[in-house]
Amino acid sequence: MAGNRRMGVRMDMTPLVDVAFLLLIFFMSTTQFKPPEHVSVELPASGSEIHVPESNTILVTLNREGAIFISTSALTDLQEIPREDILNAILAWRSRNPNAIVVLKGDREADFGSVADIMDALSEAKTNRFNLMTDFKRKNRAPQAGEQ
């Protein structure tokens, strides 16, 4: 039975590679990366793993220079507010969306007095429940240069 030789099967892998690259291009082009920050803030470190909600929030931002900004979580309506007008701005934004959660995002190098002024304004606006945004610091992670 020497004539019963088995024929080899050859599969062309080119379509598989094409499909793999098409999927890679699709996922790379549709992925949403972290949007660019309009106000650059270096958050203080903490050990808390509580996550800030991504929607229905009022974001009060304090940068290193002491400038105060207010916006929604989408950052499409970012508005700089003068220090003496913090209370009125918080009241106006809270009246637009009374169920929104207020998030205070302060730079780690900002004056504590500026943060205290914002917290006082939140208290006067009867907004006693708010979140402080921090950078989660793992206990096993070695501190980077400049961290304590």
C-alpha positions as CSV (number, residue, x, y, z in Angstrom):
1,M,0.0,0.0,0.0
2,A,2.7,2.4,-1.0
3,G,0.2,4.4,-3.0
4,N,-1.8,5.6,0.0
5,R,0.3,8.5,0.9
6,R,-1.2,11.2,3.0
7,M,-1.5,14.6,1.5
8,G,-0.3,17.5,3.7
9,V,-2.8,20.3,4.5
10,R,-1.5,23.8,4.2
11,M,-3.4,26.7,5.9
12,D,-2.8,30.2,4.8
13,M,-2.4,32.4,8.0
14,T,-2.5,35.7,6.2
15,P,-6.3,36.3,6.8
16,L,-5.8,35.6,10.5
17,V,-3.0,38.1,10.8
18,D,-5.1,40.7,8.9
19,V,-8.0,40.2,11.3
20,A,-5.8,40.5,14.3
21,F,-4.4,43.8,13.1
22,L,-7.8,45.1,12.2
23,L,-9.0,44.2,15.8
24,L,-6.0,45.9,17.3
25,I,-6.5,49.1,15.2
26,F,-10.2,49.1,16.1
27,F,-9.6,48.8,19.9
28,M,-6.8,51.4,19.8
29,S,-9.0,53.9,17.9
30,T,-12.1,53.5,20.1
31,T,-10.4,53.4,23.5
32,Q,-10.8,56.4,25.7
33,F,-7.7,57.4,27.4
34,K,-7.5,59.8,30.4
35,P,-8.6,63.2,29.1
36,P,-6.1,66.0,29.4
37,E,-6.5,68.0,32.5
38,H,-7.4,71.7,32.1
39,V,-6.1,72.5,35.6
40,S,-2.9,70.6,36.5
41,V,-3.2,69.3,40.1
42,E,-0.8,66.9,41.9
43,L,-3.0,65.1,44.4
44,P,-1.9,64.3,48.0
45,A,-1.4,60.7,48.8
46,S,-3.7,58.7,51.0
47,G,-4.4,55.1,52.0
48,S,-8.2,55.3,51.3
49,E,-9.6,53.2,48.4
50,I,-12.9,55.1,48.2
51,H,-13.7,55.9,44.6
52,V,-15.1,59.3,43.6
53,P,-18.2,59.0,41.4
54,E,-17.6,59.8,37.8
55,S,-20.9,61.6,37.1
56,N,-23.3,63.9,38.9
57,T,-20.5,65.7,40.7
58,I,-19.4,69.3,41.3
59,L,-15.6,69.5,41.2
60,V,-14.0,72.3,43.1
61,T,-10.3,72.5,42.2
62,L,-7.5,74.3,43.9
63,N,-4.2,74.4,42.1
64,R,-0.6,75.1,43.4
65,E,-0.8,78.8,42.8
66,G,-4.1,79.1,44.8
67,A,-6.4,79.6,41.9
68,I,-9.9,78.1,42.4
69,F,-11.9,76.5,39.7
70,I,-15.4,74.9,39.7
71,S,-16.9,72.6,37.1
72,T,-18.8,69.4,36.6
73,S,-17.0,66.1,36.3
74,A,-17.1,66.4,32.5
75,L,-14.9,69.6,32.7
76,T,-16.8,71.1,29.8
77,D,-17.9,74.1,31.9
78,L,-14.7,74.9,33.8
79,Q,-14.9,78.3,35.5
80,E,-12.3,80.1,37.5
81,I,-13.8,81.8,40.6
82,P,-12.3,84.6,42.7
83,R,-11.5,83.8,46.3
84,E,-14.1,86.2,47.7
85,D,-16.8,84.6,45.5
86,I,-16.4,81.0,46.5
87,L,-19.6,80.9,48.6
88,N,-21.8,82.4,45.8
89,A,-20.3,80.1,43.2
90,I,-21.0,77.0,45.3
91,L,-24.5,78.1,46.0
92,A,-25.2,78.7,42.3
93,W,-23.8,75.4,41.3
94,R,-25.6,73.5,44.0
95,S,-28.9,75.2,43.0
96,R,-28.5,73.9,39.4
97,N,-28.0,70.3,40.7
98,P,-28.9,69.9,44.4
99,N,-28.2,66.1,44.3
100,A,-24.7,66.5,43.0
101,I,-21.8,65.3,45.1
102,V,-19.2,68.0,45.8
103,V,-15.6,66.9,45.3
104,L,-12.7,69.0,46.5
105,K,-9.5,68.4,44.4
106,G,-6.6,70.3,46.0
107,D,-2.9,70.3,45.0
108,R,-0.6,68.8,47.6
109,E,1.5,72.0,47.5
110,A,-1.5,74.3,48.0
111,D,-1.8,76.4,51.2
112,F,-3.9,74.7,53.8
113,G,-5.5,78.1,54.4
114,S,-6.9,78.1,50.9
115,V,-8.3,74.6,51.4
116,A,-9.8,75.7,54.8
117,D,-11.4,78.7,53.1
118,I,-13.1,76.4,50.5
119,M,-14.2,74.0,53.3
120,D,-15.6,77.0,55.3
121,A,-17.5,78.1,52.2
122,L,-18.9,74.6,51.7
123,S,-20.0,74.6,55.3
124,E,-21.7,78.0,54.9
125,A,-23.5,76.6,51.8
126,K,-24.9,73.8,53.9
127,T,-22.7,71.3,52.0
128,N,-21.3,69.4,54.9
129,R,-20.8,66.2,53.0
130,F,-18.1,66.3,50.3
131,N,-15.3,64.2,49.1
132,L,-11.6,65.1,49.2
133,M,-9.9,63.7,46.1
134,T,-6.6,62.0,46.8
135,D,-4.1,59.7,45.1
136,F,-4.3,56.2,46.4
137,K,-0.9,55.2,47.9
138,R,-0.2,51.5,48.3
139,K,1.5,50.5,51.5
140,N,4.0,48.3,49.8
141,R,5.0,50.8,47.2
142,A,8.3,52.6,47.7
143,P,7.9,56.4,47.8
144,Q,8.9,58.3,44.7
145,A,11.3,61.2,44.6
146,G,9.7,64.1,46.5
147,E,7.2,62.0,48.4
148,Q,7.2,61.4,52.1
